[in-house]
Amino acid sequence: MKILELLSQSENRHVTAEDVYKALLESGEDIGLATVYRVLTQFEGAGIVQRHYFEGNQSVFELAEGEHHDHMVCTKCGAIEEFVDATIEKRQEAIAKERGFEITDHSLILYGRCRDCRE
């Protein structure tokens, strides 16, 4: 429950298991990193969190709040920005339909440099 509470109250929507572990230790919790991984994996299996593998092969977790969104990831600082674009969504559906493909899930990740890193 402490992990779920931490995820729901975190300013950063995309956290690593190590981030969760460190935050719990800082708040005085006696927990192991393996336990954090196990709980996050259970949450993922239950549909409570989503796991993403962005550049660098490190898993990040975010609460699954039911609203689909895509991501932009800064390759310099690692910042992650979420976005929703109805035109992109409609185009993906049209492409799938043209090819007789039924989409059950998808992920769009754009990689580049954020505004701060470009300046």
C-alpha positions in Angstrom: 0.0 0.0 0.0 2.9 2.3 0.7 4.2 1.8 -2.9 0.8 2.6 -4.3 0.5 5.7 -2.1 3.9 6.9 -3.2 3.1 6.4 -6.9 -0.2 8.3 -6.6 1.4 11.2 -4.7 4.7 11.5 -6.7 5.2 14.6 -8.8 7.1 12.5 -11.3 4.6 10.2 -13.1 7.3 7.9 -14.5 9.4 6.4 -11.8 11.9 3.5 -11.7 11.8 0.8 -9.1 15.0 2.3 -7.7 13.2 5.7 -7.3 10.4 4.0 -5.4 12.9 2.1 -3.2 14.9 5.3 -2.4 11.7 7.3 -1.6 10.5 4.5 0.7 13.8 4.4 2.5 13.8 8.1 2.9 10.4 8.0 4.5 11.6 5.4 7.1 10.2 2.3 5.5 12.2 -1.0 6.0 11.9 -2.6 2.6 14.2 -4.3 0.1 14.6 -3.5 -3.6 13.5 -7.0 -4.6 10.3 -6.4 -2.7 9.7 -3.2 -4.6 10.3 -5.0 -7.9 8.0 -7.8 -6.9 5.2 -5.5 -5.9 5.5 -3.3 -9.0 5.4 -6.5 -11.2 2.3 -7.6 -9.3 0.7 -4.2 -9.9 1.5 -4.4 -13.5 -0.1 -7.8 -13.8 -3.2 -6.5 -12.1 -3.4 -3.5 -14.4 -2.6 -1.0 -11.7 0.6 0.3 -13.2 2.1 0.3 -16.7 5.7 -0.5 -17.3 7.6 1.3 -20.1 11.0 0.6 -21.6 12.4 3.9 -22.8 15.8 4.5 -24.2 18.5 3.2 -21.9 16.7 -0.1 -21.2 15.5 1.0 -17.8 12.0 0.2 -16.8 9.8 3.0 -15.6 6.4 2.7 -14.1 3.3 4.9 -14.1 -0.1 4.5 -12.6 -2.6 3.1 -15.2 -5.3 5.6 -15.1 -7.3 4.4 -18.1 -6.5 7.3 -20.4 -4.3 6.4 -23.4 -1.4 8.7 -24.1 1.9 8.6 -25.9 5.4 9.7 -24.8 8.2 12.0 -25.9 11.6 11.2 -24.2 14.5 13.5 -24.1 17.7 11.5 -25.0 19.9 14.0 -23.2 18.3 14.6 -19.8 15.7 11.7 -19.7 12.7 14.0 -19.3 9.4 12.3 -20.3 6.5 14.2 -21.6 3.1 12.7 -22.2 0.8 13.8 -25.1 -2.4 12.8 -26.8 -3.1 13.6 -30.5 -6.4 12.6 -32.0 -5.1 12.9 -35.6 -2.3 10.4 -34.8 -4.7 8.0 -33.2 -7.2 8.1 -36.1 -4.3 7.6 -38.6 -3.1 4.5 -36.8 -6.6 3.1 -36.8 -7.0 3.8 -40.5 -3.7 2.2 -41.3 -4.7 -0.9 -39.3 -8.1 -1.1 -41.0 -6.6 -0.8 -44.5 -4.4 -3.8 -43.7 -7.2 -5.8 -42.0 -5.4 -5.5 -38.7 -7.1 -5.2 -35.3 -5.2 -3.1 -32.8 -5.4 -4.4 -29.3 -2.8 -2.1 -27.8 0.0 0.2 -29.0 2.7 2.5 -27.9 4.2 5.5 -29.6 7.4 6.9 -28.2 9.2 9.9 -29.8 12.8 10.4 -29.0 14.7 13.7 -29.3 15.9 16.6 -27.2 13.6 18.7 -25.0 13.4 22.5 -25.1 15.7 22.9 -22.2 18.4 20.6 -23.6 18.3 22.4 -27.0 18.9 25.8 -25.5 
